[in-house]
Amino acid sequence: MKSFVRDGLSFDVTTGGPVDGRPVVLLHGFPQRATAWREVEPVLHAAGLRTYAPDQRGYSPHARPKGRWNYRMRDLVGDVVALVEEIGEPVHLVCHDWGAIVGWGLTTSRPDLVRTLTAVSVPHPGAMARATMTSTQALRSWYFALFNVPFLVDGIVNARPHVLDGWLRGSGMTDEQLERFHREIVADGALSGALAWYRALPLSLLPSGRPSGSRQVTVPTTYVWSTGDSAISRAAAEACDEFVEADYRYVELDGVSHWIPEEVPAVLAEIILERVDGAHE
């Protein structure tokens, strides 16, 4: 599989590993694409797993619809539903950052499609909402308001492409990651679509914008948080378990930044394998 189609949009997919391996779907976050998993994938392939890493809506060149209404959570989740249906069997779901928000949405609305969930960095939306009201999480999420101003960040970056570099570097991004950000997101024209995820968030809170289903997660779940994450508070991370009604494991990585899949790929791969293998014991 190199791509799949939903509602006239074509999504690029990077696949690898044994053709008959257990399927693992890898969902990237902001501001990255499927290449964020490039160092995690070989470890999973060596363990006999088949990986599918899509460039999601707004990122994939032929899946960049205009207007924030096209980026509501139900549409983002629906894209992954289409991918899993194309694969043809329930998958092990691994997701980072915004991809984790989609992963929580898929797992609560279509648990029949998910064997296990490994969510990285971003906890269950219920935990985020609670922490926003009771901790420093609102301050950590200051950029949500900035990104919601139409055309502001897009326009500034088009005029000054490196204006976000200091913020991204401060969050833990390396020079190599920044180079890929400029090549895959800025130069390739994906930034507006990536920002549309933020701008559609208020619409996703409306009943018509949310995927249906239980608020609680009912599949075996691992949540991974790192103490060096400048975007996610400890309060949000530690509240995650209250929203999982299944086997749950919380993993805390000391001194690691928000960019876990690239900073400690071998460590994350082993965490994923422990969750996947546990489901097949």
N, C-alpha and C positions, 0 to 999 in steps of 0.2 A: 504494500500500500504506500503510495507516494502522496495521495490526496484523497479527500472525500468532499462531497457536495451536500449542502443543506440550503434550502430556500434560495437557490440560484447563486450562492456563494461557494467558492472553492477554497478549501483549506489545505495548505501544505502540511505534510506529516513526515517526520523523520522516523524511520523504523530500523530495527536491528535486533540481532540475537537469533537463536534457533527458530525456524518457522513454526515448529510445533511446541514452542515454549509457552509457559503460562503467561498470559498477556498482562502487561503493566502499562498504564497510561500515565504520562508525565505532563503536568500542566505548569507552564512557566508563569511568572508574574511580571510586574512593571519595574523598569522599562526594558524588558528582555524578550527574547524569543526562544525557540526550542534549543538553541545552542547552549543555553544555560545548563543543560543536563549532560553536556558532552563528556564530562569526566566521571559522571555517575554511571552512565549507560554501560561502559565496558565491564564494570564489575557485575552488573546485573546480567549481562549477556553471558559472562563466564559461569554464572550460577545456573544457566539454563533458561533464563527468562527472555521473553520477547517484548521489546519496548516500542511504544508508539508515542511520539512527542509532537503534538501539533503546534503550529503557529496559530494562535487563537484569533478571534474576531478583532479586527482593527490592526492586527499585526501582519497577517498573511496577505500578500499583495492583491489577491483576488477575492478577499473577504473584508473589505473596508467600506461598508455602507455609510452614507452620510446621515447626520442627525443623531442626537443622543438617545432618542427613543429606540434606536436599533441596538442599543447596548445595555438594555435592562437585563437584570439577572436571569429572567426566564429565557432570554435569547442566548446568553452566555452558557447557561446550563444545557439548553436545547442543542447547542452545537456539540457538546461532549456526548450527549445522549446519541446523537447521530453517529458519532465516531464509534461508540461502543456497539451500537447496532450493526455497524459495518464490520467490526471485528467478529461479531457473531456469538459472543459469550460474555458473561460477567468478568470484570477486570479488577486487578489490584490498582488502586488509584493513589498516585503520589503527586503532591501539588505544593507549590511554593508561592508565598505572597498573595497577589490577587488570584492566582490559580488556586490557592487554598480556599478562598471565598467561594469560588465556583465549585470546588470539591466538596465543601460542606453542603452547598446547595443541592448538588447532584445526589449526595449520599442521603440527605433527609427527604428528598422528593422521589428518588428512584433507587431505593436500597436494593432492589432486585438486580440492578446492573453493577453493583459494587461488592466484591468479595472482601476487601479490606481497604482501609483508608490510612495513608500516612500523610498528615498535614504538617507543613514546614513553615515556621515563623508566625503565620497568622492563625489565631485560634478561632473557635466557633463564633459566628457573629453575635450570638447571645452573650458570650463572655466579653467580647469587645464592647458591646453596648453597655453592659454593667460597669466595666472598668472606666468607660468614658465619663460616667456619672460619679464615680467614687475614687478616682485615682488621677495620676498624671497623664493618663492616656489621651485626653483631649488636647493637651499641650503637645504631645508627641505627634498628633495627627494634624498639626496646623496647616500643612501643605494641601490638605483636602480642600480647604476653602480657596486657596490660591488657584489650584487646578480647576476649580469649578467656574472660574471667570472665563466666559467664552473668548477664544482666540488670543487671550493674553499671553500665556506661556508659549503657545505655538508661534505667535508673532515675534516674541522676544528671541526665541531660539532660532527662528529663521534668520533674524538679523544678526544675532550673536550666538552662533552654534555652541559655544563652550560655556554659556552662562550658567548651566546647571552643574558643571563639572565639580565645583567646590563642594556643593551640597552632596552630590553622589559620592565623592571621594571621602567626605566626612562621615558618610554612612558605612564606609568600609570597602567601597569599590576600588579595585586596582586599576592601574593604567591600562592593562590589557582589557579589562571589562569596559572601561570608558571608551576605548577604541572601538569595541564591538557596538556599544551604545550609539556612537556617532555613525557607524557604518550601517547597522541593521535597523536603527530606529530613526535617527535624524535624516541622514542622507537618503534613505530608502522611502521616506515619506510616511512612516508609520506613527509618528508622534501624535498627530491629531486623533487617530483611532485609539491609541493607547490612553490618551487623556479622556476620551469619551467614556471610558469605564467609570471614571470619577464623576463625570458630569451626569451620568445616568443613575448614579446611586440614589438620589432623592426619588427618582421615578421607580426604582426597584423596591422602595418601601411601600408603594401603593399596592393594594391587593392584586391589581391587574399586572403588576410588574414582577411579582415574586413567583418562584416555582412552588407548586402546591406540595403538601405532604407534612409529615410530622416535624416538629422543631427539634426533636431529639434524634441523635444518631444511634442506629441500631445494628451497625456492623462493627467488627473488631477494628479498633482505631489506635494509632500512635500519633501523638502530637509532639513536635520537636521545637524547642525554643532555645535561644542563645542569649547569654547574659550581656553580650555586646550589641544587642539589637537596639538601635536608637528609635525605631518606629513602634515597637510593641513593648508595653509595660509588663512587669512581673505580675501585676494584679490581673491583667487580661489573660496571661498565660496560665496562671494557677487556677483560674475560674473555669477553664475549658472542660475539666472532667465532669462538671455538673450538667453538661449537655450531652453526655454519652451514656447510653443505656446498654452497653456491651463491654466486652473485654477492652480495657483501656490502659495505655502505657504513656506516661509523660517522661520525655527525655530532655534534660537540660545540658546544654553545651557551654562550658565555662570559657569566657573570653573570646567567643566567636561572634562575628558581626552578623548582620541581617542576611548576608549573601551565603548562606550555609551550603547550597549545592556546589558552589565553586570554591569556597574557602576550605571545606573539609569534605570533599566528595567521597573519599573512601569510608569515612566514618558514617556519613549519611547512608551510603549504599548498604553497609552492614545493618544499620537500623531498619532499613526497608526490607532486607532479606529476612531479618528476624520476624518481622510482622507477616511477611508473605509465607514463610516456611511454617509459622505457627498455625496458619489457616489450613495447612495441608497435612498436619500431623495426624 
